[in-house]
Amino acid sequence: MKCIIVDDEPFALDLIKGYVEKTQILELQGIFLNPVKALSFLMQNNTDLIFLDINMPELNGMQFLKALSQVPSVIFTTAYSEFGAESYDFNAVDYLLKPIKYERFLKAVSKAFECNGKTISLNSANEPEKHYHDNLRVEHDYIHIKSGSKIHLVKPESIHYVEASGNYMIFHTSTIKILSLMTMRDLLSQLPKGEFIRVHKSYVVSVKLIDVIERFQLTIKGNKIPIGLTYREDFFSKYQMTKI
């Protein structure tokens, strides 16, 4: 999905640019500190998504959108929560409050994909759940993870944990984060048995890399992962078995 970033704060611009560049499903067309220049760009080019700051000089985010004859999907990025209600008058996909975390950014992107018809509804009452088994497979001691047009070859021991985000899974590894379109069922059916345990509706963790276990959370490489009530008994049972 093609996108541009419009923000008059260089730090915020660089942060979102970094997020876009490591998210394989996004293609960055341009970054703009000046909203007027962004308008000129959109008069000559089409885009699918705008990451748009609201509080900018010359032209704020709302005025910017009013100047467009055709408005693509918009994710507002701002430090001011009071604009939230007004933003939905423009059919905003999402509203991100600064400082923006990558996980929250990915959830907004997932919503934008749905709005652009580039993803599927996994729980539609009118169609069966679709699966993406081919996006994850194990061959020759490597886990092959498909992300966009790329396939990442990852050693199982380098995966710290996997987090569900909308219709996607985020693989948190020792070096990078990998976003892949798949269901939790797809993930669990392909991961090496005994090496990974589901501890929450949204988290699967590497058993070998758990550093600390507490009553309702665990720690892996400094990251706190919740242990859901539904999975708590099964987790402790399976974890003890792996230690025998």
C-alpha positions as CSV (number, residue, x, y, z in Angstrom):
1,M,0.0,0.0,0.0
2,K,1.4,3.4,-1.1
3,C,1.7,6.1,1.6
4,I,3.1,9.5,2.4
5,I,3.9,11.2,5.7
6,V,3.0,14.8,6.5
7,D,4.3,16.2,9.7
8,D,6.1,19.5,10.6
9,E,8.1,17.9,13.4
10,P,11.4,16.4,12.1
11,F,11.6,13.9,15.0
12,A,8.1,12.6,14.5
13,L,8.6,12.5,10.7
14,D,11.8,10.3,11.1
15,L,10.1,8.0,13.6
16,I,7.1,7.2,11.3
17,K,9.4,7.0,8.3
18,G,11.4,4.3,10.2
19,Y,8.2,2.4,11.0
20,V,7.0,2.5,7.4
21,E,10.4,1.3,6.1
22,K,10.5,-1.7,8.3
23,T,6.9,-2.6,7.5
24,Q,7.0,-4.7,4.3
25,I,3.4,-4.1,3.3
26,L,3.9,-0.3,3.0
27,E,5.6,1.6,0.1
28,L,6.8,5.1,1.1
29,Q,6.2,7.6,-1.7
30,G,7.4,10.8,0.1
31,I,7.8,12.7,3.4
32,F,6.7,16.3,3.8
33,L,7.5,18.8,6.5
34,N,5.4,21.3,4.6
35,P,1.7,20.4,4.1
36,V,1.5,22.7,1.1
37,K,4.2,20.7,-0.7
38,A,2.3,17.5,0.2
39,L,-0.8,19.0,-1.5
40,S,1.1,19.7,-4.6
41,F,2.4,16.1,-4.6
42,L,-1.1,14.7,-4.3
43,M,-2.4,16.8,-7.2
44,Q,0.0,14.9,-9.4
45,N,0.1,11.5,-7.7
46,N,-2.2,9.0,-6.2
47,T,-1.6,7.4,-2.8
48,D,-3.5,4.9,-0.7
49,L,-2.7,6.2,2.8
50,I,-1.6,9.5,4.5
51,F,0.0,9.6,7.9
52,L,-1.1,13.2,8.8
53,D,-0.2,15.4,11.7
54,I,-3.0,17.8,12.8
55,N,-1.4,20.8,14.5
56,M,0.8,22.3,11.7
57,P,1.4,25.9,10.7
58,E,0.1,27.3,7.4
59,L,-2.3,24.4,7.0
60,N,-3.5,22.1,9.8
61,G,-4.5,18.5,9.2
62,M,-8.2,19.2,8.9
63,Q,-7.7,22.1,6.5
64,F,-5.3,19.9,4.5
65,L,-8.0,17.2,3.9
66,K,-10.6,19.8,3.0
67,A,-8.3,21.0,0.2
68,L,-8.3,17.6,-1.4
69,S,-10.8,16.7,-4.1
70,Q,-10.3,13.0,-3.3
71,V,-9.3,11.9,0.1
72,P,-7.4,8.6,0.6
73,S,-7.3,6.7,3.8
74,V,-5.9,8.8,6.7
75,I,-4.2,7.9,9.9
76,F,-3.9,11.0,12.1
77,T,-0.7,11.4,14.1
78,T,-0.8,14.1,16.9
79,A,0.2,14.9,20.4
80,Y,-3.2,16.4,21.1
81,S,-6.1,14.1,22.1
82,E,-8.8,16.8,21.8
83,F,-8.8,16.5,18.1
84,G,-10.0,12.9,18.2
85,A,-13.7,13.4,17.8
86,E,-13.3,15.9,15.0
87,S,-10.9,13.6,13.1
88,Y,-13.7,11.0,12.5
89,D,-15.7,13.6,10.5
90,F,-13.1,12.9,7.9
91,N,-13.5,9.1,8.1
92,A,-10.1,8.7,9.6
93,V,-8.9,5.1,9.8
94,D,-7.2,5.7,13.1
95,Y,-5.9,8.3,15.5
96,L,-2.4,7.8,16.9
97,L,-1.3,9.8,19.9
98,K,2.4,10.7,20.1
99,P,4.7,9.2,21.2
100,I,3.7,6.4,18.9
101,K,4.8,2.8,19.6
102,Y,5.4,0.4,16.7
103,E,2.8,-2.1,17.8
104,R,0.1,0.6,17.9
105,F,1.3,1.8,14.4
106,L,0.9,-1.7,13.0
107,K,-2.7,-2.0,14.3
108,A,-3.6,1.2,12.5
109,V,-2.0,0.0,9.3
110,S,-4.0,-3.2,9.5
111,K,-7.2,-1.1,9.7
112,A,-6.1,0.9,6.7
113,F,-5.6,-2.3,4.7
114,E,-9.2,-3.3,5.5
115,C,-10.5,0.1,4.4
116,N,-8.6,-0.3,1.1
117,G,-10.0,-3.8,0.5
118,K,-6.5,-5.3,0.7
119,T,-7.1,-7.8,3.5
120,I,-9.8,-10.2,4.5
121,S,-12.3,-10.4,7.4
122,L,-11.2,-13.5,9.4
123,N,-14.5,-13.8,11.2
124,S,-17.0,-13.0,8.6
125,A,-20.4,-14.7,9.1
126,N,-20.8,-15.0,5.3
127,E,-17.6,-16.7,4.4
128,P,-15.3,-19.4,6.0
129,E,-12.2,-18.4,7.8
130,K,-9.2,-18.2,5.3
131,H,-5.8,-19.5,6.1
132,Y,-2.3,-18.6,5.0
133,H,-0.3,-21.8,5.7
134,D,2.2,-21.0,3.0
135,N,3.3,-17.8,4.7
136,L,5.0,-19.9,7.4
137,R,6.8,-23.2,7.1
138,V,9.8,-25.0,8.5
139,E,12.5,-26.4,6.3
140,H,16.1,-27.5,7.1
141,D,16.1,-26.1,10.6
142,Y,14.9,-22.7,9.4
143,I,11.5,-21.1,9.7
144,H,10.5,-19.4,6.4
145,I,8.3,-16.4,7.1
146,K,6.6,-14.6,4.2
147,S,6.2,-10.9,4.6
148,G,5.0,-9.0,1.5
149,S,7.1,-10.1,-1.4
150,K,10.0,-11.2,0.9
151,I,10.7,-14.5,2.6
152,H,12.7,-14.3,5.8
153,L,14.7,-17.4,6.9
154,V,14.9,-17.4,10.6
155,K,16.3,-19.9,13.1
156,P,13.7,-20.9,15.7
157,E,15.9,-20.0,18.6
158,S,16.1,-16.4,17.3
159,I,12.4,-15.8,17.7
160,H,11.6,-14.4,21.1
161,Y,7.9,-14.2,20.8
162,V,5.1,-13.7,18.3
163,E,2.3,-11.2,18.7
164,A,-1.1,-11.0,17.0
165,S,-2.0,-7.7,15.5
166,G,-5.3,-7.6,13.6
167,N,-5.0,-10.0,10.6
168,Y,-1.2,-10.2,11.0
169,M,1.4,-11.8,13.2
170,I,4.5,-9.8,14.4
171,F,7.5,-12.0,14.8
172,H,9.9,-10.4,17.4
173,T,13.3,-11.8,16.7
174,S,16.8,-11.1,18.0
175,T,17.4,-8.6,15.1
176,I,14.2,-7.5,13.5
177,K,10.4,-7.5,13.6
178,I,8.6,-9.4,10.8
179,L,5.0,-8.8,9.9
180,S,3.2,-11.6,8.2
181,L,-0.4,-12.2,7.1
182,M,-1.8,-15.3,9.0
183,T,-4.1,-16.5,11.7
184,M,-3.1,-17.7,15.1
185,R,-4.2,-21.2,14.0
186,D,-1.8,-21.0,11.0
187,L,1.0,-20.0,13.4
188,L,0.4,-22.7,15.9
189,S,0.1,-25.4,13.3
190,Q,3.5,-24.6,11.8
191,L,5.8,-23.6,14.7
192,P,8.0,-26.4,16.1
193,K,6.1,-28.4,18.7
194,G,7.4,-28.0,22.3
195,E,9.6,-25.0,21.5
196,F,6.8,-22.4,21.6
197,I,3.9,-22.0,24.0
198,R,0.7,-19.8,23.7
199,V,0.3,-17.8,26.9
200,H,-2.3,-15.3,25.8
201,K,-4.9,-14.8,23.1
202,S,-2.4,-12.5,21.3
203,Y,1.0,-14.0,22.3
204,V,3.1,-17.1,21.6
205,V,6.5,-17.3,23.3
206,S,9.7,-19.2,23.0
207,V,10.0,-21.6,26.0
208,K,13.8,-21.6,26.0
209,L,14.1,-17.8,26.1
210,I,11.8,-17.1,29.1
211,D,13.9,-15.3,31.7
212,V,11.3,-14.7,34.5
213,I,7.9,-16.2,35.2
214,E,5.5,-14.4,37.5
215,R,1.9,-15.1,38.4
216,F,0.3,-13.2,35.5
217,Q,3.3,-12.3,33.2
218,L,6.6,-13.4,32.0
219,T,9.7,-11.7,30.8
220,I,11.8,-12.4,27.6
221,K,14.8,-10.2,26.9
222,G,13.4,-7.4,29.0
223,N,9.9,-7.6,27.3
224,K,6.9,-8.2,29.6
225,I,4.4,-10.6,28.1
226,P,1.0,-11.1,29.8
227,I,-0.2,-14.6,30.8
228,G,-3.9,-14.8,30.1
229,L,-6.3,-16.4,32.5
230,T,-7.6,-18.8,29.8
231,Y,-4.0,-20.1,29.1
232,R,-2.5,-19.9,32.5
233,E,-3.1,-23.4,33.7
234,D,-2.2,-25.0,30.4
235,F,1.0,-22.8,30.2
236,F,2.3,-23.8,33.6
237,S,1.5,-27.5,32.9
238,K,3.3,-27.5,29.6
239,Y,6.2,-25.4,30.9
240,Q,6.9,-27.8,33.7
241,M,6.9,-30.7,31.3
242,T,9.5,-29.0,29.2
243,K,11.7,-28.7,32.2
244,I,11.6,-32.4,33.2
